[in-house]
Amino acid sequence: MAKSMIMRALLLMVLSAAQVVSCSTQESPQRLKLVWAEEFSASGLPDPGLWSYEVGFIRNQEAQYYTAGRPENARVEGGCLVIESRKEDYAGAKYTSASVNTLGKRDFLYGRIEVRAKIPTGVGSWPAIWMMGTDIPRVYWPECGEIDIMEYVGYEPGRIYATVHTPGSVNHPGLVVRGGHIDIPDPFADFHVYAVEWHSDRLDFFVDDQKYFSYKKDARYPDYWRFDKSFYLLLNTAIGGNWGGQMGIDDSIFPLKYTIDYVRYYQWE
């Protein structure tokens, strides 16, 4: 009987240890649930129930004129959104392009925002996936905050950037690290998934599920955090400008196509 009791005690110990290991392996930091997706399944113009346009000369001394409702610059075909930049005389500009956004139509707060896209390349191109606070009409930039999920400038053909902008980053640049990059051979040659995972205390940036930059909230620097409120999404290709145009514009690259397969939004469970 003593041997039987010892064996039983050993068995209970093994089972208990196995249960602890099982529980620990089942724990995950946070789980995500898909709550919204734009798969671009209907051909034609982008769905007006989901997408609006920026129009005109907007920012950064860029050379393009952003058009609205013009299929030459923004259309859905083959299950993708195509943003096409063209060399043409239009409204006083030598180039046209499109910048679509979800302001007033779809907001985001925490979770994972991911976009599968094939970016254009060439000197002078500047495609982006980014977000700004929905309070921008009231407080303006940079108070609204900005999350650059993906930026690419064609004169650096193998590098993807992620950056955040806040009043602190504008008024006191360099006080904190607010951007990072990842080097990818020929990122324009195929589709990649660009994403941000947005927590209450940090922003984690990914390409194809490889995290390459994390921006963390720091109580010492409140002006560097504006990410506890709703944001909206923008997809655009700029031409030239104070960053994309630093090496000029190569006119031989046009027409230039930026192809977006889908946009998906996951919330934390």
C-alpha positions in Angstrom: 0.0 0.0 0.0 2.8 2.4 0.8 4.2 1.8 -2.7 0.8 2.4 -4.2 0.4 5.7 -2.3 3.8 6.8 -3.4 3.0 6.0 -7.0 -0.3 7.8 -6.8 1.4 10.9 -5.3 4.0 10.9 -8.0 1.2 10.7 -10.7 -0.7 13.6 -9.1 2.5 15.6 -9.2 3.1 14.8 -12.8 -0.5 15.7 -13.8 -0.3 18.9 -11.8 2.9 19.9 -13.5 1.4 19.1 -16.9 -1.6 21.2 -16.1 0.6 24.2 -15.2 2.6 23.8 -18.4 -0.6 23.5 -20.4 -2.1 26.7 -18.9 1.1 28.7 -19.4 1.3 27.7 -23.0 -2.3 28.7 -23.7 -1.8 32.2 -22.3 -1.3 34.9 -25.0 -0.6 38.6 -24.6 -3.9 39.7 -26.3 -6.1 38.1 -28.9 -7.4 39.8 -31.9 -10.8 39.6 -33.6 -11.6 40.7 -37.1 -14.3 43.4 -36.9 -14.2 45.1 -40.3 -12.7 44.5 -43.7 -12.6 46.3 -47.0 -11.8 43.6 -49.7 -12.5 45.9 -52.7 -14.8 43.3 -54.3 -17.0 45.7 -56.3 -15.4 47.2 -59.5 -15.7 50.9 -60.2 -15.0 53.9 -58.0 -14.1 53.3 -54.4 -17.2 52.7 -52.3 -18.5 56.2 -51.3 -20.0 54.8 -48.1 -16.4 54.0 -47.0 -14.1 56.4 -48.8 -13.7 60.1 -49.2 -11.0 62.0 -51.1 -8.6 64.7 -50.4 -8.7 67.2 -53.3 -6.1 69.7 -54.6 -2.6 70.6 -53.4 -2.6 69.5 -49.8 0.8 69.4 -48.0 4.6 69.0 -48.0 5.1 71.0 -51.2 4.1 68.0 -53.2 3.8 68.2 -57.0 0.6 66.3 -57.6 -3.0 67.4 -57.7 -5.3 65.0 -55.8 -8.5 64.4 -57.7 -11.9 63.1 -56.5 -14.2 60.6 -58.3 -11.8 60.3 -61.2 -11.2 56.6 -62.2 -7.9 57.6 -63.9 -6.5 58.2 -60.4 -8.6 55.9 -58.1 -10.6 52.8 -59.1 -11.4 49.3 -58.0 -10.5 46.6 -60.4 -9.5 42.9 -60.1 -10.4 42.9 -56.4 -8.0 45.7 -55.6 -8.0 49.4 -55.1 -5.7 51.0 -57.7 -4.3 54.5 -57.0 -2.7 55.6 -60.2 -0.4 58.6 -60.4 -0.1 60.2 -63.9 2.0 62.8 -65.6 -0.5 65.2 -67.1 -1.5 68.8 -67.0 -4.4 69.1 -64.6 -5.7 72.1 -62.6 -2.3 73.8 -62.7 -0.3 70.7 -61.8 2.0 68.5 -63.9 1.0 65.4 -62.1 -2.3 63.8 -60.7 -2.8 61.2 -58.1 -5.3 60.2 -55.4 -5.6 60.2 -51.6 -8.6 58.3 -50.2 -9.6 58.3 -46.6 -12.2 57.1 -44.1 -12.8 60.4 -42.2 -16.4 60.5 -41.0 -17.0 57.0 -42.3 -14.8 54.5 -40.4 -12.9 55.3 -37.2 -10.3 53.2 -35.4 -9.2 53.0 -31.8 -6.8 50.4 -30.6 -6.4 47.0 -32.2 -4.6 46.0 -35.4 -4.9 47.8 -38.6 -3.4 46.0 -41.6 -3.2 46.7 -45.3 -1.9 44.3 -47.9 -0.5 46.3 -50.8 2.0 46.4 -53.6 3.7 49.7 -53.5 5.0 51.7 -56.5 8.6 52.7 -56.9 10.7 55.2 -58.8 12.5 58.4 -58.0 9.9 61.0 -56.9 7.3 58.4 -55.7 6.0 58.6 -52.1 3.2 56.1 -51.3 1.9 55.8 -47.8 -0.5 54.1 -45.4 -1.3 56.4 -42.5 -3.7 57.7 -39.9 -4.7 60.9 -38.3 -7.0 61.8 -35.4 -10.6 62.4 -36.3 -10.5 65.6 -34.4 -8.3 67.2 -37.0 -11.0 69.6 -38.3 -11.2 71.1 -34.8 -7.6 70.9 -33.4 -5.6 70.7 -36.6 -2.2 69.0 -37.1 -0.1 68.1 -35.2 -2.4 68.2 -32.2 -4.6 65.6 -33.8 -1.7 63.1 -33.9 -0.4 61.1 -36.9 0.5 57.4 -37.3 2.5 56.5 -40.4 2.0 52.8 -40.8 4.1 52.7 -44.0 6.0 55.3 -45.9 8.2 54.7 -48.9 10.3 57.1 -50.9 11.4 55.8 -54.3 15.0 57.0 -54.1 15.5 54.6 -51.2 14.2 51.5 -53.0 14.8 48.9 -50.3 13.5 50.7 -47.2 10.1 51.0 -45.4 9.5 53.6 -42.7 7.1 53.9 -39.8 6.8 57.2 -37.9 4.5 59.0 -35.4 3.8 62.8 -35.2 2.6 64.7 -32.2 2.9 68.3 -30.9 6.0 67.2 -29.0 7.7 65.8 -32.1 7.1 69.1 -33.9 8.0 71.5 -31.1 10.9 69.5 -29.6 12.2 67.1 -32.3 14.8 64.6 -31.2 13.7 64.3 -27.6 12.4 60.8 -28.2 12.8 58.2 -30.9 9.6 58.4 -32.9 10.3 56.4 -36.0 12.0 53.3 -37.4 12.6 51.5 -40.6 13.1 48.0 -42.1 15.2 47.1 -45.1 13.5 44.7 -47.6 15.0 43.7 -51.0 12.7 45.1 -53.7 9.6 45.7 -51.5 7.8 47.0 -54.6 8.1 43.7 -56.5 5.3 41.9 -54.6 2.5 42.4 -52.1 3.4 42.8 -48.4 1.2 43.2 -45.3 1.8 46.5 -43.5 0.4 46.8 -40.0 0.3 48.6 -36.7 -0.9 47.0 -33.5 -2.2 49.8 -31.3 -2.2 49.4 -27.5 -3.1 51.9 -24.8 0.6 52.3 -24.1 2.4 51.7 -27.3 2.3 51.3 -31.1 4.0 48.3 -32.7 4.8 48.4 -36.4 5.1 45.3 -38.7 5.8 44.2 -42.2 4.7 40.7 -43.0 4.3 40.1 -39.2 7.9 41.1 -38.5 7.9 43.8 -35.9 10.6 46.4 -36.6 9.6 49.4 -34.5 7.7 50.1 -31.2 6.7 53.5 -30.0 5.9 53.7 -26.3 4.0 56.1 -24.2 6.2 57.9 -21.7 4.5 59.8 -18.9 7.5 62.2 -18.8 6.6 63.5 -22.2 2.8 64.0 -22.5 3.1 66.0 -25.7 4.5 63.0 -27.5 1.3 60.9 -27.0 -2.0 61.7 -28.8 -3.2 58.1 -29.3 -6.1 57.6 -26.9 -8.8 58.7 -29.3 -10.3 57.7 -32.7 -8.2 57.9 -35.8 -9.1 57.6 -39.5 -7.1 55.9 -42.3 -5.5 57.4 -45.4 -4.1 55.7 -48.5 -2.3 57.8 -51.1 0.6 58.3 -53.4 2.4 61.7 -53.3 4.7 62.8 -56.0 7.8 64.8 -55.1 7.5 67.0 -52.0 9.9 67.8 -49.2 10.8 64.2 -48.7 9.7 62.2 -51.7 11.2 64.8 -54.1 14.6 65.2 -52.5 16.2 63.5 -55.5 13.9 65.0 -58.0 11.2 63.3 -60.1 11.9 60.8 -62.8 9.1 61.3 -65.4 9.8 57.9 -67.0 8.1 56.1 -64.1 4.6 57.2 -65.0 1.9 56.0 -65.0 2.5 54.7 -61.5 0.2 52.2 -59.8 -0.2 51.6 -56.1 -2.3 48.4 -55.6 -4.2 47.7 -52.4 -5.6 44.2 -51.9 -7.4 44.8 -48.6 -7.7 46.8 -45.4 -8.6 44.9 -42.2 -9.3 46.0 -38.7 -9.0 43.7 -35.7 -10.0 44.7 -32.1 -8.6 43.2 -28.9 -10.8 40.6 -27.4 
